[in-house]
Structures are given as structure tokens and as C-alpha cells.
Amino acid sequence: MAAAASGKMRCARFISGTAAIEVVEADVPSLEGTPEGTVLVKGLWGSICGTDLLCVKQPRDIDDCPGASFHEAVGQVVAMQGAEEHNGIRVGDRCLALPSNYIISGTYRGVDPELADKLKSIPLTGGLAQYFLSHSSHVFKIPEATTVPLSHYAVAQPIGTVLWMLRKVPNLIGKHTAIVGQGPNGLVLTHLLSNLGAKTVIGIDKVPGNNTGRSTRDAETNGCCTEIPTVSPVQERTAQGGPLMPTDDQVV
């Protein structure tokens, strides 16, 4: 167990009632009193998810902490509570780590109830900070010999979300498809539907700049822009009808 960082750190927080953020100072999170396997992570890279904006539009208890919201984070373990190694994680490991505020949010899939109770005792910290707390049970070690840039690992969780979503999608070979939203997840989904054999992939986004160029490689028909996406533009472009099927955070 390496000595934990101490003193002050920089972190960001969303300004109440706006989508703007400001950089503030806060205490470096302490491992004192946390369960074995709790880690202090130095943030290196991250990406903003749509759910992070809930702390602006619909604040939750987990958003009242340094670095909230922000949970798609890549970092390096700089200290660990109570052990030299825990769940295969050691000090110095570069990793994908879920900040403690999102661990506490109740996403305990497959976690033993006894461990879940321990995790709830970890102070809330968000990933939009120089340092945040996590637990070895929610940390994925990045291979030391990786040739993938660390910044690319920051989108591993969004890609995982899209892959999970696609488990609900039926066979798309030869089908006409449309994707509402051409942000990061929408672009990933556009590429994957093309690989899955869809005959037509239409990218729909209410932001005009998101409809030009970025998804042209994979979308046979691109640039279908409507203020509020509806079925009719899709029917026009595919020359046939058919309902859209809702999934977790896109429409296919």
C-alpha cells in the first residue's frame, strides 16, 4: 500500500441550473475508514456521458460531491486501503475505474450483498477531478503492454453500453434502419449496424453539424435532420414504411 496523496486537488463541478462547469479546489479524498480494497485513483482521461448531465437537469444525491458527475474514467491507482493487492489490482496499475459516487448509485450487478454494504461506506467522489475513490471490485486493469492509447479506453464503457443494447436487437440483415442521435454512442451504433448487415443505415440528429461527414463512411443515407425526429423522414428515405424499434438510448 503506497502512501496516499494529501492536500488539495483541482476538480470541476457543474454550476447550478446551467450546463457550464467551473474548476474549484477540494481536499484530496482520504482512504481513512474505507473498506479493504478501496483505491485512490489519479485521473488521466475521461469522457462525458449523457447521464452526467442529470446533475444539472435532475440532481441526485450522488451528484453532491467533488468531481460529480463524470464516471467514464481512466486513471492510475496511487494508493490502496489495507492490502498490497486486491482483486488483482495493485498500486501503480493503469485502469478503467468507476468513481465511488456511481458505485454508490446502486449499480451492484453481480456484487455480493455483504460487499455491497461495504461499498456504501466509501465517501462520494466523482471522476471529474485529479483524484477520486473507487474499489478494486469496480476497477479494470489496463494491460501493461497495451499499444492502445489510454485516451481510447475512456470510451470503453460507452461501447459496452451499445453492445449490451444490441443484445435486444433482432436479425438486421437486409433491413432498413435509422439511428436517432449521432453523438459518440450513435456513431458507434451506426458502425455496428453496418457490420451486422443492415441494408440501409440512416443517421438522424437534430444538430445539423452532426449530420455531415462524421458517419458518412457507415451510413448509406446520411444527414436526415429534423427538429424532433419522426418516422416520416425515414420512410421517405427508405421508400417504405415500418415502425422504429426503441432501444436503451437510441432508436433503431
Secondary structure, DSSP 8 states (H G I E B T S, - for coil): ------SEEEEEEE-TTSS-EEEEEEE----TT--TTEEEEEEEEEE--GGGGHHHHS--GGGSSTT-S--EEEEEEEEESS-SEETTEETT-EEEE--HHHHTTT--TT--HHHHHHHTTS----SSBSEEEEEGGGEEE--TT--S-HHHHTTHHHHHHHHHHHTT----TT-EEEEE--SHHHHHHHHHHHHTT-SEEEEE-SSGGGGSSTTTTT-SEEEE--SS--HHHHHHHHTS-----B-SSSB-
